[in-house]
Amino acid sequence: MELIRGLHNLRPRHRGCVATIGAFDGVHKGHQAVLRHLRERAAALDVPAVVSVFEPLPREYFAPLDAPARLMSFREKFLALREQGIDRVLRIAFTKRLQSMGAREFVEEVFVAGLGVQHVVVGDDLRFGKSREGDLDLIRELGQAHGFTASPTSTLVEEGERVSSTRIRQALAEAEFPLARRMLGRSYAMSGKVVYGRQLGRELGVPTANLELHRLRSPLSGVFAVEVRGLDRVRFGVANVGTRPTVDENSLKAILEVHLLDFAGDLYGKTIEVVFRHKLREEHKFDSLEELKQQIQRDLLAGRSYFGLT
C-alpha cells in the first residue's frame, strides 16, 4: 500500500481512482463496511482504492487537550487500512488553510484536480469543509459537473446500537472489552516501539517496557492484564496506562508501561503490540514509592491469577 504524504506529493499517476475521506479512527466495523464498498467500486472500475485522512484530526487541531482520545496512532491506522486491502492512503495535513477551505473548494482541489476521482464513497453521516457544510448531496452535485459519481454507505448498527468511534471510546473507558471487540472486529490493542524511560521500574524491582503512544491522551487508563505480541511468542503481562501521578505529578501525557511476566530479555527498539484483556484497577497516586512498590506486587499477583499462571 502506498502512502502519499500530502497533497503536494500527488502526481499524474495518482489520478483515476475511487476515493473516500474520513477520520477512520479505530478502523472499526462501521469503517470496514465503507472500505468494502470502496474496494468493490474500485474493482468494478479497475482503478485503485484510495482513503484520504487528515493529520492531525480536525478536533485535535482546534483543541488538542479537549479532543477525544485517539483509538489509534497514525501508524496503527495505516497498518489497519493496509489489512483492509486499500491501495493508497492520502495523508492530508490539517492546516489553517484547510480549516478555512469551503467544502466545494475541497472537493474540486482534492477529488477533482488532485485525485481525478471516478467515484466517491462516503459514510451516510459525512460532514466536511468549513462549518461542516459539505455532505453527500454536495459531492453528487459536483460530480455531475466534473464527471464522477458518488454513493453512501449506511451506518452500521449491531444489536440495536450504532457502531462508532465514540461508543468504542466509552466502552474502553469503562473496561467493556467484549463490547469494544464486537465493534472493532478485533481485540483492542496499542502498539509501538519500546523506548528508554526513567528506569524507575528497575529501581522498584519490576522492569517495564515503555511504549511511545504518539497521542496526547489515551482512551483508557489504569492497570490491566495484557497479552504482548511481536516477540518469540505471545507473552502475558501487566500494563499501566496513564500519567503516573506518583512519580510525574505534573504530567499530562499518557504513557504505556508493561511488565512481562516470566520474561527476561532486552526489548529496547522492538515494536510490540499490547492487547488489553482485563482491568485490574484504576490508576492511583500513592504517598510514597514504597506504597507503590507494594501495590505493583499485588498487581502482578492479580495478573498472574487472571492468566492462570502459577
N, C-alpha and C positions, 0 to 999 in steps of 0.2 A: 504494500500500500504506500502511496506517495503522500508526503506531507508538503503542502505548498505554504510556505511561511510568509503570508501577507499578500495583499492584492498586487503589490509591486512586482511580485515574482510570478504572476500569471503570464504565460507565453501562448503564442498562437496554437500550439499543440494541445493546450488545455481547453480550447473551445470545442463545443459539441459534447453535451453530457445531459444526464438527468441529475438534478440537484435538490437538496433540501437545506434548511437552515434551522438552527435551534441551539439550546444550551446543552442538551443531551447529558446532563449531569446524572451519573449513575448508569446510563445506558440500560435502563430498566425495561420491563416487558412492554410497556407502552411505547417507548422509543424503538424497541425491536420491531414492533408492528410497522412503524413508519419506515424503518430500514428495509424490512421485507418488501414493502410496497415500492420503495426506491429501487431495490435490486431488480424486482420484476419488471418495472417500467424500463430500466436501463437495458436489461436483457432483450426486451421486446424491440427496442430501438437500436440495439447493438452499439451502445455507447457506454462510457464509464459512469459509475455511480459516485456522486460527489456529495460529501457532507461539509457544510460551512458552519463554523463555530466561531464565537467571539472569545478573545482572551485579552484582558480579564473579562469575566462575565459582567454584563452591564451593571448589575446591582452592586458588584464589588467595586466597580469604577466610581459609582456615585457615593457609596458609603461603605468603605471596607470593613469597618468594625461592626456594622449593623446588618451586613448582607448575610443571607442564610449560609450556614456552613456547607462547604463543598462535600459532596459524597465522593468525589474523585479528584485527583490531581489531573493535570492535562495529560501527563504520560499515561496514567491509568485509562483515561478516556480514549486516547489514541489506540492503545492496545485492544481495548474492548471493541472499538469500531473496526479494527482490523479483523478481529474474530468474527464479526458480523458480515464479512465479505465485501466491505466497502473498498472502492478502488483508490479514491483520493480524499484527503481531508484538507480543506482550505481554512487556515487559521487566520482570522481577521483581527487585527489589533483594534480594540475598542478605545478610541481616542476622542479628544474634544471635537474634532471634525466629524467623526462618526456620530457622536452624541447629537449634533445639530443637523444631521442629514435627514431629510424627509424620506418617507417610505418609497415614494415614486422615484426619487433620485437614487436611492439604494438599489432598487430593482434594476434600473437602467445601467448603473455603473457596475454592479456585481454580476447579476444574472445575464444581462444582455451584452454589455461591452466586454466584461471580463471572461465569463464562462461560456457565452454563446449557448445558453441552455435550449434544449429541445422540449423539456418538460420539467415542471417543478412539483415536488411532493411536499406537503406540509401537514402538520397536525391540525386538527379542526379548530383548535383554540389559539392558533398563532397570532401574535401581535408584534409588530416591529416598526422601526423608524421613529422619528421624532414624535413625542406624545403618543407613541404606540398606535399610530394612525393606520399602519399597514395591516392588511388581512388578506384572506384568500380571494375575496372579491376584487381587490385592487390588483393582485397578481394576475388574475384572469383577464381583467381589463387591459393591463399592459401586455399580456400575452397575445391578445388579439391584434394589438398594434405592432408587436415585434416578432410575431410568428412562432410563439411557443404556447404550450398548453399547461394546465395545472390541475391537480386533484388533491383532495383532502384524505387524511387517514383518521378514522373515528377514534375518539378517546377510548382506551381500553378499560373495561370495568370487569372486575373479578369478585365474585361473591358479594355483589352489590356495592362494591367500593371502587372508586376511581384510582387507577394506578398512577401515581405521581411522585416526583422527587420530594415534594413537601411531605407527603404521607410517609415516605420511607425515612426521611429525617426524623419525623415524630416517632416512628417505630424504633429506630436506633436509640433515640434519646431515652426511650422507655425500656430499652433492652428487650424489645419484642423481636428477637432474631428470626423465629419462624415466619412471622409476617413479612419482615424485610426480605427474607429469602424468597417467599412466594412472589413478591412484587418485582424483585430484581431478576428472578430466574436463576439465582446462584446465591451462595452464602456471601455475606458482606465481608469484605477484606480491605486492608490497606497494604500497599507495597511501597518499597523504597530501598535506597542504598543505606547500608549501615555506616554511620559516621561516628567520629570521635565526639564523646560528650565530656562531661566534667569528671568522669571516672568515679563518681560518688558510689555507684553500685558496688564497685570493687572494695571501696572503703567499708561498706556495710556488709561485705561478705557475700553479696549477690550480684555478680557481674551481669550487666544488661546490654543488649544491642539497642542502640539509639537510631531511629529512623527519621530522616528529614521528610516531613509530610507535604511540603510545598503547598501549604494552605495556612491561612492565619488561624482559622478555627476548625475544630473537629465536630462532626455530627454526633459523636458520643464521647463520654468521659467517665472515668472510673477505673476500676481494676477488673480484669477479665481473664477467664480461662481461654486460651487461644491455641490454634494449630499454626505451625510455621512451615511454609513450603518454600522450596527453592534450594534446599540443602541436599544431603545424601539421601534423605527420606523425610517423610512428614514427621515433624517433631512437635511435642507438646510444650506449652509454656504458660507463663503468667505475664500479662501485659498491663502497663499503666498508661492511660491516655489522659492528658491534662496539662496543667500549668505548673505542677509540682510546688504547691503552696508552702510546704515545709522548708524547702531549700531555695525557692525562687519566688519570694513573696510578691514581687512587683511584676512578674512576668505575665504577659497576656497571650503569648503564642503557644499553641498546643504542641506537645511533644509526645511521641510514642516510644516507650521503652519496653522491651520484652526480655524476660529471663527464660532461657530454655531449660527445661527440666532434664536432668540426666545427660547433660551435654557439656563437653569441654573442647573448645576449639576457637580458632580465630575467625571472626565474622566480618571484620572491618573490610569495607569495599564491596561486600557481597550484596546483591539485590535479593531481598526476600519478600514473601507475601505473608501477612499476618491475618488469619481468618478468625473472626470473633465468634465464640461458641456460647459463652455463658458469663453473665455479670456476677462478680463476687462481692463487690461493694462499691460505694461512692468514693471519690477522691476526698481526702480529708487532710487538714492541716494539723500536724502533731506539735506538741510543745517542745520536743527535743528529738535529736537524731536517734537516741536510744529507743524512744517510743516507736519511732518509725521503723527501726530495725526489728523490733519485736512484732509489729504488725505485718511486716513483709514476710516473716517466717510463718505467721498464721495464714497469710495469703497463699504461700507456696504449698502448705498442707491442704488448703481448700482446693487449690488447683489440682494437686495430685489425687485428691479424693474424687473430684469431678471426672477425671480421666481414668479412674480405677487403677492408678499406679500404686504399687506397694512401696 
